[in-house]
Amino acid sequence: MTNATGFRSGFACFVGRPNAGKSTLTNAIVGEKIAITSSKPQTTRHIIRGILSRPDAQLVLVDTPGLHRPRTLLGQRLNDLVYETWATVDVIGVCLPASQRVGPGDEFLLKEIAALPRRPKLIALATKSDLVSPNRLAEHLMKIQSLEEPLGIRWEAMIPVSAVTDDQVDVVIDEIVRLLPEGPALYPLDAVTDESDETRVAELIREASLEGVRDELPHSIAVIVDEMTLREGRPADKPLLDIFATIVVERDSQKGIIIGHQGERLKEVGRDARLQINQLLGVPTHLALKVKVMQDWQRNAKQLNRLGF
């Protein structure tokens, strides 16, 4: 662990409405995929920490679920996680996509942050800046600046950024690091996340399961990794990792959608997930998936505890 004078370390998180680019930006800053991304709202369900270490600082980015109006016990628990995180981070980056107008949802988020007993430092991030013209971007930044007085907040910086084109991502990092307190590194310098391999594998399977499904199904999907073991009897230079996992849904009709006609959909999910898992773990894998119904698990405290929420 390093503790050189002037070394900075601390926690930051990004907030914003669904699809504001929070997880994509987290991944771009860490330089590795640690948070799954999807066009579906409330994709992020766990607190995921991405770690960026450099000679002068260690930044721990906390990727949180999005704050939303909860309709289930799971939704309520996820909101609680968000408020807990806000109370402990040093910096909050508010993602306000340049491709969308600032709306009531954004103002609600900022009012909630303004009401915190201990308020972190705030930076405004005009995400998805690559999708708009310079004039529209300038207009968007003026609107963001105009929120300070009526909402009782203060921006330490306002930065247009595109995680997709890597435009100004380094500026966002420098600005957050500048606002961190001085202190020693909080994690080993080679760490990129504190997530276990099992959790990351489960998330990649869930990400693959979310593709192409609609309506309420995305919220009903959870994944459990039952077992991860190296197959015995393989040559040392040709290892194979066996992964057995269960995709959990809430109803029989959803099970049918995930499995698909003659199991085609489930095979597709397995194929997509396996490619990402191989890349993550650096070892060939054999992925065996099954689908299980847990009736209304999002509303059942016992089932939520079993699934790790």
Buried (B, 14 or more C-beta within 10 A) or exposed (E): EEEEEEBBBBBBBBBBBBBBBBBBBBBBBBEBBBBBBBEBEBBBBBBBBBBBBEEEBBBBBBBBBBBBEBEBBBBEBBBEBBEEBBEEBBBBBBBBBBBBEBEEBBEEBBEBBEEEEEBBBBBBBBBBBBBBEEEEBEBBBEBBEEBBEEBEBEBBBBBBBBBBEEEBBEEBBBBBBBBBEEBEBBBEEEBBBBBEBBBBBBBBBBBBBBBEBEEEBBBBBBBBBEEBEEEEEEEEEEEBBBBBBBBBBBBEEBBEBBBBEEEEBBEBBBEBBBBBBBEBBEEBBEBEBEBEBBEEBBBBEEBBEBBEB
